Amino acid sequence: MKRFAPTALMLGNIVTGCAVLAPAGMLVELSRGLDVSIQTAGLLVTFGAVMLCVGSPVTAWLTSRIERRTLLTVTLLVIALTNAASALAPDYRTLLVIRLVMLAVGALYTPQAAGTAGLIVPEQRRGSTIAYIFLGWSLAVAIGLPLITFIASRYGWRAAYGGIGLIGCMSCLLLLWRLPGGLVGAPVDLKTWADVGRNRMIVLLLSITTLQMSGQFVVFTFMGPLLAKLTGAGPDAIGLVFAFYGIFGFIGAAIGTRIVDSWGAWRTSVLFMVVMLAGVSGWALSAGIYPLMAASVAIWGLGFASTNSMQQVRLVAAAPALASASVALNTSVLYIGQAVGSAIGGWLYGRDLLHAAGYVSAALVALALATVILSRPRPAAAQPG
């Protein structure tokens, strides 16, 4: 049964990623269908990220003693049913409440799926298995988000939510079938949070995650409406740009995995942060020219997935004994970055400061790059003799 368990977990991450990112792919359709502004529709991303940020560590603590197959399948079932319910939401307020309930529970899935990998594969395969499971998020961006944009533009946002609900139910059944029972992880020890807070390198790394995610989501949350207003792009052209972001993110992650052992996590992190900054800066400088903006997003995409992966690697290396807590906390600050960035992006969009969004995004990513450079690990002291 364990043979296909990682694939079942990875597919669950695709569903989770689509559920989390869905509003970004259909802001225009949500705005029209619910009779709210684009900025208000974008709050589905902002408030959702806040819920994920708070929910991830809290629910991990509350559910740490629950058997993993039960926990993960119930979590996926809630994601599936709440997306199905979203398709029937009569108004914006109801949709927002359903989304917050979905994410309060759904915050569990990604970190718990990664932790479950350590229980079903030998230690020497743990790293590659976790990377494989996280591939689900890259596929959610590369395939899921463009598909959501395509469906919403032709059949409406309700059909997109219904599709996520249907695929979620299928993924839930697959996970129930393939994941072994009786898997229980180590209980979360609250004392470790204090130890994490006292570790300077961990705090620095967490600030990098917050800054780079904030910078990206200033633009990413409103990428569709920005492309439409700045270039006149239609739904298919917007979906293509989302696909570029995800596909090139997948390529970047593959490159990062190949070079990190020889380059080291810090140098690899610097490389891909520079690539990300080049892409975001290209978006800002080419605003209004669709081919150049699309190419800039492709370059940006090369950097985003590998940057996140390198953060995980560096956190584990900084304090192996605190890895479970630091990686979970990294997930939370990642969502803080999403909330901050989408809030800034919404404020700029609401005031028609469309060009400014790119420059603010680039400034935050540049600050993240500067922090990465400052976080260079000190060389080990030479041993006497």
C-alpha positions in Angstrom: 0.0 0.0 0.0 2.9 2.4 0.8 4.0 2.2 -2.8 1.6 4.9 -4.1 1.1 6.7 -0.9 3.5 9.6 -1.7 1.6 10.1 -5.0 -1.7 10.2 -3.1 -0.3 12.8 -0.8 1.1 14.8 -3.7 -2.3 14.9 -5.4 -3.8 16.1 -2.2 -1.4 19.0 -2.3 -2.6 19.8 -5.8 -6.1 20.1 -4.5 -5.0 22.1 -1.5 -2.9 24.5 -3.7 -5.9 25.0 -6.1 -8.2 25.7 -3.2 -5.9 28.2 -1.7 -5.0 30.0 -4.9 -8.3 29.8 -6.8 -9.5 33.4 -6.2 -6.3 34.8 -7.7 -7.2 33.0 -11.0 -10.8 34.4 -11.2 -10.9 37.8 -9.5 -12.7 39.4 -12.4 -15.4 36.7 -12.5 -15.8 36.9 -8.7 -16.1 40.6 -8.8 -18.8 40.6 -11.5 -20.7 37.6 -10.1 -20.8 38.8 -6.5 -21.2 42.5 -7.4 -18.0 43.6 -5.4 -14.9 45.4 -6.5 -11.7 43.7 -7.6 -10.1 44.9 -4.4 -12.8 43.4 -2.3 -12.6 40.1 -4.2 -8.9 40.1 -3.5 -9.6 40.1 0.2 -10.5 36.4 -0.2 -6.7 35.9 -0.7 -5.7 38.3 2.1 -8.0 37.0 4.8 -7.5 33.5 3.7 -3.7 33.9 4.1 -4.2 35.3 7.6 -6.3 32.3 8.5 -3.7 29.9 7.1 -0.9 31.7 9.1 -2.8 31.3 12.4 -4.3 28.0 11.6 -1.2 26.1 10.5 0.7 26.0 13.9 -2.4 25.9 16.1 -4.1 23.1 14.3 -0.8 21.2 14.0 -0.5 21.4 17.8 -4.2 20.4 18.5 -4.1 17.4 16.1 -0.6 16.1 16.6 -1.8 12.9 18.3 -4.4 12.0 15.7 -3.7 9.1 13.4 -2.4 10.4 10.1 -4.7 8.7 7.5 -7.8 9.8 9.4 -6.4 13.3 9.8 -5.4 13.8 6.2 -8.5 12.3 4.6 -10.9 14.3 6.8 -8.9 17.4 6.0 -9.2 16.8 2.3 -12.9 16.0 2.6 -13.5 19.3 4.3 -11.6 21.1 1.5 -13.7 19.3 -1.1 -17.0 19.9 0.6 -16.3 23.6 1.4 -15.3 24.2 -2.3 -18.6 22.5 -3.4 -20.4 24.7 -0.9 -18.6 27.8 -2.3 -20.1 27.0 -5.7 -23.5 27.5 -4.1 -22.7 30.6 -2.1 -25.4 33.3 -2.6 -23.2 36.3 -1.8 -19.7 37.5 -1.0 -20.0 37.4 2.7 -21.1 33.7 2.7 -18.3 32.8 0.3 -15.8 34.5 2.6 -17.0 32.6 5.7 -17.0 29.3 3.8 -13.4 30.1 2.7 -12.2 30.9 6.1 -13.7 27.6 7.5 -12.0 25.7 4.6 -8.6 27.2 5.3 -8.8 26.9 9.1 -9.0 23.1 8.5 -7.1 23.0 5.2 -4.0 24.6 6.9 -3.3 21.2 8.2 -2.8 19.4 5.0 0.6 20.5 3.5 2.7 20.4 6.6 1.1 17.1 7.9 1.5 15.5 4.4 5.2 16.4 4.5 5.5 15.0 8.1 3.7 11.8 7.1 6.3 11.2 4.4 8.9 10.6 7.1 6.7 7.8 8.5 6.2 5.8 5.2 9.6 5.9 3.5 13.2 5.0 4.7 15.3 7.9 6.0 17.6 7.9 2.9 14.5 8.6 0.7 12.9 11.1 3.0 14.2 14.3 1.4 13.3 13.3 -2.2 9.9 12.1 -1.1 9.1 15.4 0.7 10.2 17.3 -2.4 7.9 15.1 -4.5 5.0 15.7 -2.3 5.6 19.5 -2.4 5.6 19.2 -6.2 1.8 19.2 -5.9 1.9 23.0 -5.2 4.0 23.7 -8.3 1.5 21.6 -10.4 -1.4 23.5 -8.8 0.2 26.8 -10.1 1.3 25.4 -13.5 -1.8 23.5 -14.4 -4.5 24.1 -11.8 -4.5 27.9 -11.8 -4.6 28.3 -15.6 -7.4 25.7 -15.7 -9.4 27.6 -13.0 -9.0 30.8 -15.1 -10.2 29.0 -18.2 -13.2 27.4 -16.6 -14.2 30.6 -14.7 -14.0 32.7 -17.9 -16.2 30.4 -19.9 -18.6 28.7 -17.3 -18.4 31.0 -14.3 -16.6 31.0 -11.0 -19.2 28.6 -9.5 -18.2 25.9 -12.0 -14.5 26.4 -11.0 -15.3 25.9 -7.3 -17.4 22.9 -8.2 -14.6 21.3 -10.1 -12.2 21.7 -7.2 -14.8 20.1 -4.9 -15.2 17.1 -7.3 -11.4 16.6 -7.7 -11.0 17.0 -3.9 -13.5 14.1 -3.3 -11.6 11.9 -5.7 -8.3 12.7 -4.1 -9.8 12.0 -0.7 -10.9 8.5 -1.7 -7.4 7.8 -3.3 -5.7 8.9 -0.1 -8.0 6.7 2.1 -7.2 3.8 -0.2 -3.4 4.1 -0.5 -2.2 5.7 2.8 -1.5 3.0 5.4 -3.3 3.2 8.7 -1.8 3.4 12.2 0.6 6.3 11.4 1.2 8.6 14.4 3.8 11.3 14.5 5.6 12.8 17.5 3.5 15.2 19.5 4.3 18.9 19.1 6.2 20.2 22.1 5.4 23.9 22.8 8.8 24.5 24.4 10.4 24.3 21.0 8.8 27.5 19.8 10.8 29.4 22.4 14.0 27.7 21.2 13.2 28.7 17.7 12.7 32.4 18.7 16.2 32.5 20.3 18.0 31.2 17.2 19.2 34.2 15.2 19.7 32.4 11.9 16.2 30.9 12.0 14.7 34.3 12.7 16.7 35.8 9.8 15.6 33.0 7.4 11.9 33.5 8.5 12.2 37.2 7.7 13.5 36.3 4.2 10.4 34.1 3.6 8.1 36.9 4.8 9.8 39.6 2.6 10.0 37.6 -0.6 6.4 36.3 -0.3 5.1 39.8 0.4 6.9 41.1 -2.6 5.5 38.4 -4.9 1.9 38.7 -3.8 1.7 42.5 -4.3 1.5 41.5 -7.9 0.6 37.8 -8.0 -2.8 38.2 -6.3 -3.9 40.8 -8.9 -1.9 39.5 -11.8 -5.0 38.8 -13.9 -6.7 42.2 -13.5 -3.3 44.0 -13.8 -2.7 42.2 -17.1 -6.2 43.0 -18.3 -5.9 46.7 -17.5 -2.3 47.3 -18.5 -2.3 45.3 -21.7 -5.9 44.4 -22.5 -5.2 40.7 -22.1 -8.1 38.3 -22.2 -8.7 35.2 -20.0 -6.7 32.9 -22.2 -3.7 35.3 -22.3 -3.9 35.7 -18.6 -4.1 31.9 -18.1 -1.0 31.5 -20.3 0.9 33.8 -18.0 -0.1 31.8 -14.9 1.0 28.7 -16.7 4.4 30.3 -17.5 4.8 31.1 -13.8 4.1 27.5 -12.7 5.9 25.7 -15.5 9.1 27.7 -15.1 8.8 27.3 -11.4 8.8 23.6 -11.9 11.9 23.9 -14.1 13.6 26.1 -11.5 12.9 23.6 -8.7 14.4 20.8 -10.8 17.6 22.9 -11.5 17.9 23.8 -7.8 17.6 20.2 -6.7 20.4 19.3 -9.1 22.9 22.0 -8.1 22.3 22.5 -4.3 24.6 19.6 -3.3 27.6 21.1 -5.1 26.7 24.9 -4.7 25.4 24.8 -1.2 22.0 26.0 0.0 23.1 29.7 0.5 24.7 30.2 -2.9 21.7 28.4 -4.6 19.3 30.6 -2.6 21.2 33.8 -3.8 21.1 32.6 -7.4 17.4 32.0 -7.5 16.6 35.2 -5.5 18.5 37.2 -8.1 16.5 35.4 -10.8 13.3 36.2 -9.0 14.3 39.9 -8.6 15.1 40.1 -12.3 11.7 38.7 -13.3 9.8 41.0 -10.9 11.8 44.0 -12.0 11.1 43.1 -15.6 7.4 43.1 -14.9 7.7 46.6 -13.4 9.8 48.0 -16.3 7.8 46.5 -19.1 4.3 47.2 -17.7 1.9 47.6 -20.6 3.8 45.4 -23.1 2.2 41.9 -22.8 5.1 39.8 -24.4 7.7 41.4 -22.2 5.5 41.0 -19.1 4.8 37.4 -19.9 8.6 36.7 -20.4 9.3 38.5 -17.1 6.8 36.2 -15.3 8.6 33.2 -16.8 11.9 34.4 -15.3 10.2 35.2 -12.0 8.8 31.7 -12.0 12.3 30.2 -12.3 13.1 31.7 -9.0 10.0 31.2 -6.8 9.9 27.5 -6.2 13.6 27.0 -5.7 13.8 29.9 -3.3 11.1 28.3 -1.1 12.8 24.9 -1.3 16.2 26.4 -0.3 14.5 28.1 2.7 13.4 24.7 3.9 16.9 23.2 3.4 18.6 26.1 5.3 16.1 26.0 8.2 16.8 22.3 8.7 20.6 22.9 8.5 20.5 25.9 10.9 19.1 23.8 13.8 18.3 20.1 12.9 16.8 19.5 16.4 14.3 22.3 15.8 13.5 21.5 12.2 9.9 20.4 12.7 9.0 23.6 14.5 11.0 25.9 12.2 9.7 24.5 9.0 6.1 24.7 10.4 6.7 28.3 11.4 8.1 29.0 7.9 4.8 27.9 6.5 3.1 30.4 8.8 5.3 33.3 7.9 4.9 32.4 4.2 1.2 33.0 4.6 1.9 36.2 6.5 3.8 37.3 3.5 0.9 36.4 1.3 -1.5 38.4 3.5 0.8 41.5 3.6 1.5 41.4 -0.1 -2.1 41.0 -1.2 -3.2 43.7 1.2 -0.6 46.2 -0.3 -1.5 45.1 -3.8 -5.2 45.6 -3.1 -4.6 49.1 -1.7 -2.5 50.0 -4.8 -5.1 48.5 -7.2 -8.0 50.2 -5.5 -6.2 53.6 -6.1 -5.4 52.7 -9.7 -1.6 52.7 -8.9 -1.1 49.9 -11.4 2.5 50.6 -12.4 3.5 51.2 -8.7 2.6 47.6 -7.8 5.5 46.3 -9.8 8.0 48.6 -8.2 6.8 48.0 -4.7 7.0 44.2 -5.4 10.6 44.6 -6.7 11.6 46.7 -3.7 10.4 44.0 -1.3 12.1 41.2 -3.2 15.3 43.3 -3.3 15.1 43.6 0.5 14.7 39.9 0.7 17.8 39.4 -1.5 19.8 41.7 0.7 18.8 39.7 3.8 19.8 36.5 2.1 23.2 37.9 1.4 23.5 39.0 5.1 22.5 35.5 6.2 25.6 33.9 4.7 26.7 31.1 7.1 30.0 31.7 8.8 32.8 29.3 7.8 33.5 26.7 10.4 36.5 27.5 12.6 39.7 25.7 11.6 40.6 22.8 14.0 43.9 23.1 15.7 46.7 20.8 14.7 
